[in-house]
């Protein structure tokens, strides 16, 4: 398959950054992966696969550290791998920063806080929201110190100018243009709910962390054209809620997560 067919608009910008061509905000802040991986498509693909494996492994540790029995903790990683967003989107569009951002944020949440802050700083060079995700997953505000990385980049490195007029309109008027695109999507269950698949069961185990994490991960929807890509970043906290449900309840949830034809119902936008 032609590599260009697997490059999202964001991926095209990361390849331009790899050539040394400055990009507009917020892409300007996501300099680390283009610098390290360059324009080598296979490197990006391998990195995405490693990030997926890291997330699944870290989710097991994440759940186990929080008192979840080991069999159910292992299920946490398995549930993530079965998300439609993972195999319908992220694995097909590997030149993105989303999965790497979640992997680093989860690692920051499962290591001691000083190391977590260092990982959050690294994550802030991959995607500006990574320290926020790390703080939500760990439920630890110290990891917000990682925001220093994108702040320094913003203050001392000049960003480029967006060449695409449609994207420039979004960046210039983010709330107005994103609402025009996303305003009706909340009512479309194929976008707003079904991409969670079996993780919808998290509603049966609510918590302050779950509600705050979901709200924060949804917030960028109001200034971006993307929808599912943003709120899916709350997946680790939803998975933690699900695997804490009684085992007898987890069996049908897991069966539904993998057996139902979500790919026919889901729209990823």
C-alpha positions as CSV (number, residue, x, y, z in Angstrom):
1,X,0.0,0.0,0.0
2,X,1.2,3.5,-0.8
3,X,2.5,5.2,2.4
4,X,0.7,8.4,1.5
5,X,-2.6,6.5,2.0
6,X,-1.6,5.8,5.6
7,X,-0.6,9.4,6.4
8,X,-3.2,11.5,8.2
9,X,-3.1,15.3,7.8
10,X,-1.3,15.3,11.2
11,X,1.2,12.7,9.9
12,X,2.0,14.8,6.9
13,X,2.9,17.7,9.2
14,X,5.2,15.4,11.3
15,X,7.0,14.4,8.1
16,X,7.4,18.0,7.2
17,X,8.8,18.7,10.7
18,X,11.3,15.8,10.1
19,X,12.5,17.8,7.1
20,X,13.2,20.7,9.3
21,X,10.2,22.7,8.2
22,X,8.5,24.5,11.2
23,X,4.8,23.9,11.7
24,X,2.1,25.9,13.3
25,X,0.9,25.5,16.8
26,X,0.2,23.0,18.4
27,X,2.2,20.7,16.0
28,X,5.2,22.9,16.7
29,X,5.3,21.5,20.3
30,X,5.4,17.9,19.2
31,X,9.0,17.9,18.0
32,X,10.5,14.8,19.6
33,X,9.2,11.9,17.5
34,X,9.7,13.7,14.1
35,X,13.3,14.4,15.3
36,X,14.0,10.9,16.3
37,X,12.0,8.9,13.8
38,X,12.4,11.2,10.8
39,X,10.4,10.3,7.6
40,X,11.0,6.6,7.9
41,X,7.5,5.2,7.8
42,X,8.6,1.8,9.1
43,X,10.2,3.4,12.1
44,X,6.9,5.1,12.9
45,X,5.0,1.8,12.4
46,X,7.4,-0.1,14.8
47,X,7.2,2.7,17.3
48,X,3.4,2.5,17.3
49,X,3.5,-1.3,17.8
50,X,6.0,-0.9,20.7
51,X,3.8,1.8,22.2
52,X,0.8,-0.5,22.0
53,X,2.7,-3.3,23.7
54,X,3.9,-0.9,26.4
55,X,0.4,0.4,27.0
56,X,-1.0,-3.1,27.5
57,X,1.9,-4.1,29.8
58,X,1.6,-0.9,31.8
59,X,-2.1,-1.2,32.2
60,X,-1.6,-4.6,33.9
61,X,0.8,-3.0,36.3
62,X,-1.4,0.1,36.7
63,X,-4.4,-2.0,37.7
64,X,-2.4,-4.4,39.9
65,X,-0.8,-1.5,41.8
66,X,-4.3,-0.3,42.6
67,X,-5.4,-3.5,44.2
68,X,-6.9,-5.3,41.3
69,X,-6.3,-9.1,41.4
70,X,-3.7,-10.2,38.8
71,X,-6.1,-12.1,36.5
72,X,-8.3,-9.0,36.2
73,X,-5.3,-6.8,35.9
74,X,-4.1,-8.8,32.9
75,X,-7.6,-8.4,31.5
76,X,-7.0,-4.6,31.6
77,X,-4.3,-4.9,28.9
78,X,-6.4,-7.3,26.8
79,X,-9.4,-4.9,26.9
80,X,-7.3,-2.0,25.6
81,X,-6.0,-4.1,22.7
82,X,-9.6,-4.8,21.7
83,X,-10.7,-1.2,21.5
84,X,-11.9,-0.4,18.0
85,X,-9.9,2.9,18.1
86,X,-6.7,0.8,18.4
87,X,-7.1,-1.6,15.5
88,X,-9.3,0.5,13.3
89,X,-7.4,3.8,13.6
90,X,-4.1,4.0,15.5
91,X,-2.5,0.9,13.9
92,X,-3.6,1.9,10.5
93,X,-2.3,5.5,10.9
94,X,1.0,5.0,12.7
95,X,2.4,8.5,12.0
96,X,0.7,10.0,15.0
97,X,1.6,11.0,18.6
98,X,-1.5,9.7,20.4
99,X,-0.4,6.2,21.2
100,X,3.1,7.2,22.2
101,X,1.6,9.9,24.4
102,X,-0.6,7.4,26.2
103,X,2.3,5.0,26.6
104,X,4.6,7.6,28.2
105,X,1.8,8.9,30.4
106,X,1.0,5.4,31.7
107,X,4.6,4.7,32.4
108,X,4.8,8.0,34.4
109,X,1.8,6.8,36.4
110,X,3.3,3.5,37.5
111,X,6.8,4.6,38.5
112,X,7.8,6.5,41.6
113,X,6.9,10.2,41.3
114,X,10.4,11.6,40.7
115,X,10.8,9.3,37.7
116,X,7.2,10.0,36.7
117,X,8.0,13.7,36.5
118,X,11.0,13.0,34.2
119,X,8.8,10.8,32.0
120,X,6.1,13.5,31.9
121,X,8.8,16.0,30.7
122,X,9.7,13.6,27.9
123,X,6.0,13.1,27.1
124,X,5.5,16.9,26.9
125,X,8.0,16.9,24.0
126,X,6.0,14.2,22.3
127,X,2.5,15.7,22.8
128,X,1.7,18.8,24.9
129,X,-1.1,17.1,26.7
130,X,0.9,14.1,27.9
131,X,1.7,15.5,31.4
132,X,-2.0,16.1,31.9
133,X,-2.8,12.5,31.0
134,X,-0.1,11.3,33.3
135,X,-1.4,13.4,36.2
136,X,-5.0,12.0,35.5
137,X,-3.8,8.4,35.3
138,X,-1.7,8.6,38.4
139,X,-4.1,11.0,40.1
140,X,-1.0,12.9,41.1
141,X,-0.7,16.7,40.4
142,X,3.1,16.6,40.6
143,X,3.2,15.1,37.1
144,X,1.9,18.4,35.7
145,X,5.4,19.6,36.1
146,X,6.0,17.9,32.8
147,X,4.1,20.9,31.2
148,X,7.4,22.8,31.5
149,X,8.7,21.0,28.4
150,X,6.0,22.3,25.9
151,X,6.1,25.7,27.8
152,X,9.9,26.1,27.1
153,X,9.3,25.0,23.5
154,X,6.6,27.6,23.1
155,X,8.6,30.4,24.6
156,X,12.0,29.9,22.9
157,X,11.4,28.2,19.6
158,X,9.7,30.0,16.7
159,X,6.7,28.1,15.2
160,X,5.7,28.0,11.6
161,X,2.6,29.3,9.7
162,X,-0.2,26.9,8.7
163,X,-0.4,26.6,5.0
164,X,-3.8,24.8,4.7
165,X,-6.5,27.5,4.8
166,X,-9.0,25.1,6.4
167,X,-6.7,24.2,9.2
168,X,-5.7,27.8,9.6
169,X,-9.3,28.8,10.1
170,X,-9.6,26.2,12.9
171,X,-6.4,27.3,14.6
172,X,-7.5,31.0,14.3
173,X,-11.0,30.4,15.6
174,X,-10.8,27.0,17.3
175,X,-14.0,27.1,19.4
176,X,-16.2,28.4,16.6
177,X,-15.0,26.0,13.8
178,X,-14.8,22.9,16.0
179,X,-18.3,23.5,17.3
180,X,-19.6,23.8,13.7
181,X,-18.0,20.4,13.0
182,X,-18.5,18.6,16.3
183,X,-21.7,20.1,17.7
184,X,-24.0,17.3,16.4
185,X,-21.7,14.5,17.0
186,X,-22.7,14.1,20.7
187,X,-26.0,12.8,19.5
188,X,-24.4,10.2,17.1
189,X,-23.9,7.2,19.4
190,X,-21.6,5.6,16.7
191,X,-19.1,8.4,17.6
192,X,-19.9,9.5,21.1
193,X,-20.3,6.1,22.8
194,X,-19.9,3.0,20.7
195,X,-16.1,3.4,20.2
196,X,-15.8,2.4,23.9
197,X,-17.2,-1.1,23.0
198,X,-17.4,-3.1,26.3
199,X,-15.7,-0.3,28.3
200,X,-19.2,1.3,28.4
201,X,-19.5,-0.8,31.6
202,X,-17.4,1.7,33.4
203,X,-20.6,3.6,34.1
204,X,-21.3,0.9,36.7
205,X,-18.2,1.9,38.7
206,X,-18.0,5.7,38.8
207,X,-15.4,7.7,40.7
208,X,-14.2,11.2,41.0
209,X,-11.1,10.3,39.0
210,X,-13.2,8.7,36.3
211,X,-15.5,11.7,35.9
212,X,-12.7,14.3,36.0
213,X,-10.5,12.3,33.6
214,X,-13.3,11.9,31.1
215,X,-14.2,15.6,31.3
216,X,-10.6,16.7,30.8
217,X,-10.0,14.3,27.9
218,X,-13.3,15.6,26.3
219,X,-12.3,19.2,26.7
220,X,-10.1,19.5,23.5
221,X,-13.1,18.5,21.4
222,X,-14.4,22.0,21.8
223,X,-11.3,23.4,20.0
224,X,-10.4,20.6,17.6
225,X,-11.9,18.9,14.5
226,X,-11.2,15.5,16.1
227,X,-13.6,13.8,18.4
228,X,-12.9,10.2,19.3
229,X,-9.1,10.7,19.3
230,X,-9.4,13.0,22.3
231,X,-11.8,11.3,24.6
232,X,-10.2,7.9,24.0
233,X,-7.2,9.1,26.0
234,X,-9.3,8.5,29.1
235,X,-9.2,4.7,28.3
236,X,-6.8,3.7,31.1
237,X,-9.1,5.2,33.8
238,X,-12.2,3.6,32.2
239,X,-10.4,0.2,32.0
240,X,-9.4,0.5,35.7
241,X,-13.1,1.1,36.5
242,X,-14.2,-1.9,34.5
243,X,-11.7,-4.5,35.8
244,X,-12.8,-3.6,39.4
245,X,-16.3,-4.8,38.7
246,X,-17.3,-8.3,40.0
247,X,-15.8,-11.2,38.1
248,X,-19.3,-12.6,37.2
249,X,-20.1,-9.3,35.5
250,X,-16.7,-9.1,33.7
251,X,-17.4,-12.3,31.8
252,X,-20.3,-11.0,29.6
253,X,-18.6,-7.6,29.3
254,X,-15.4,-9.1,27.9
255,X,-17.5,-11.3,25.6
256,X,-19.3,-8.3,24.3
257,X,-16.1,-6.4,23.9
258,X,-14.6,-8.9,21.6
259,X,-17.6,-10.8,20.1
260,X,-19.9,-8.0,19.0
261,X,-19.2,-6.5,15.5
262,X,-18.3,-3.0,16.7
263,X,-16.5,-2.3,13.5
264,X,-19.8,-2.2,11.7
265,X,-21.4,0.2,14.2
266,X,-18.5,2.5,15.1
267,X,-17.6,5.8,13.3
268,X,-14.2,7.1,14.2
269,X,-14.1,10.9,13.6
